[in-house]
Amino acid sequence: MLKRMAQALRFYDVGLNLTDPMYQGIYHGKKYHECDIKQVLKRAQLARVETMLLTGSSLHESREAIRLSSEYSSDATKLYYTLGVHPCCVNEFVLSETRSTIDNPTNDETFNAKLQVTDLNFTKSKLRELYSLIADRHTDDTKFRAIGEIGLDYDRFYYSSREMQLLFFEEQLKLSCFFPEIPLFLHMRNCAADFLSVMRKFVDGHKDLEDRFGWKEIIARGASVDYMPTIDSQGAVVYKFSPGRKFLVHSFTGSLQDMNDLLALSPNSFIGMNGCSLKTMENIECASKVPLDRLHLETDAPWCDIRRTHESYQYLFSNASQCNLAKDDPWQHGLSTAYPDLPQWFKSVKRDKLARKSDDELEQAMVKCRNEPCTMGHVATVIANVKGLTVEEVASAVWNNTCSVYGK
């Protein structure tokens, strides 16, 4: 059994924020160590993570994802990327003097709530910048695999307001309709009603008479392709996803009803789960009931690790009822099955101690409290134990799901 698993087991991490400053050794603006991306990817390779999707979260970070995928991708470690502006970064469509990135919030909800589109030409130019970034790569760069990360996040109004998030979620979905074959990589946090409402508009098809940001200009000069936006007899722009449009709601943390509603949107909708998707009993219920053929797995590193305080921790053990969860190491009680090439798990080192390590030690040293793609086996183990399956069964099914959406 173990020999067969060792031959078959492999992982595809659909959520890796490799552009995060932590991988450059920068935490909260302070430099603690040199860039250790090579070591991070080596650990991923040792953990059978063969393919990773780098998240584009802003215009700047999307360009960084392109650069990193080109610089670090190899035959052993495939790095693909997404292009888009995260709901926490949509202020960059409005603010001309502030670079919006995930590590740079305004931390001012009042300020964010007052933001409006006052310079139409500036906002239009930023949307065209994103359009051009995608248009320049969607046929020629095989590493470009999805439009995203786009969506809504109502837990983080200290980054951007509900109004701005809704506006630019819709505008980026409109933009995506010019590339009907490209999958979507979506973000939904504490906003299910609004998120589902917006998505249904594009799944069912809708008309926009206002065309505030002049998408008609692109329609007028573009080639006619099935399911591209069109202009009707009244001058409205008609948007509708193609029937085969695939999309993933990554890092899912909603209710069972939310999950069922998302899956009902389309037979091509998928759910992505990571450590943050598995923190509570309600999360575990969703994990138990999500159809295996609609599931993707991810780490969302450097975030969303599985912790002792999470409901999921007990599912790292093959038989938690016979273990002391406060003292026993899950590695010795089933977790190691997900890592057939590793004799032991990697060491955990405080970020200020990493610079003292030798090159050989660096390869075996994870930074404490910073997640990495090598922990994909942890997520797969939880899902497997929750569903009463083997890690091999989960990994194989999820690999096939992910390749069907984002390609091998």
Steps between C-alpha positions, in 0.01 A plus 500: 500500500772748599706413193203560270428829676862611474478460123166681460491776761540856368356840581391813312490810723254742340568779749858618563571867572865484405502877446450555873795687660541220755671291232748785459564487875293811572240488780291808588748715309814369674766286330591187696666274242582473131259371238454126552267417211737234366488317832120539522461343157749225580292403804191501281674267257597264783137501612376397154352841413560492127297802386413832662278790395646837603236753596480840334345734757563846353650642184843509664468152650364360175816617325706353783321167458594504130863568589520237774338231287756567227796514737426199718295257294673177400424150376479384861298796625244659269395852593197651327328829585178697511443865404252721681430743782392360837202670672741628765702678229226661290582847635776503241232555236418831674810626683773628272767549767464180703617158392243255635643165599391235749774610742407869472143570628378850573377378842238773481141386442367855510740610229420195290125553535531851355695391192323552170598490134575867445751476216325284242795506262741380769276210602441410138877501438562262792234257375658517153838432660364177643328418171828546310691290753260213432465557126878497451527156661180304459610327178880515519599428861415145605570588865198734511211285622223715656348842548508580868517533788178701476189509714368643827629508859267652759732414790755756381340837448820647646646421155211612279128578524205282406409747224844494338528122532163444330576747224834351404393141547241563229741695280760223518235241418404713199866508403520122539222458243743621232697180573215246525723193505715606798395363842434726797666497842256654748496633856190491721515593868189576711315632196309202357177680411670777303756264348237258375286784367787641294605160369145407398484812283790371293396136501146589384604797284422868551502833319686818593360816345731738686839358392665734750856399415467471124528129436320562169827637365659158534199325347514733201864422421510135605447181306167325529529191722220287642380628838695824475306811614273643232299818449125458455260712294443738792873560540534292817802279556397138548715287731461125552741227604550224249333170604844350557632787714679344797552677831634421844396668824825455685563499876134422564380588852124532449206294622370173360221695332753740347696205365194337350394830342844546346501150357150553363614806303660283236620143446838667444522665843751365751585543868856555628595408856803571717575525871267798546222301335527238775504695828150439636245220529294667228810504276555131566138426406555679169817299441312178568226586253679677216493267197848366443477574127436871574783546749841668467763523774744776582719646772442874433854529635643690680161507669233245597706232675334232715544568872445310824209728586312411182232235482697346214805419713354174630459382140876506447495179709381175348322417827479807722293323767801289591742793517582782737453795265681735738817289503509250214659589168259441208803404287530180705126433481413503130610837359826359362296291253446819298877547466655174372834664414559663839655311794384776734325835487695821450636699795330823609727804544421851618538755222782687677701176530482395136793717389731297725429172323733333251380426146432136589310601814296757306355228279358322805383810690153651470439844650276472804142626436564543126312248288652333195377285208677198651207474747260389227513151649361637826193638323452180301532292819225696674267467202575129469432429867185713503366315196621156606726466195870444449732791433577338166132501399460866594825612337427313177147634466601857583796485262266402217250773596767768504660393175155505335461868599850651499691247290797278581 
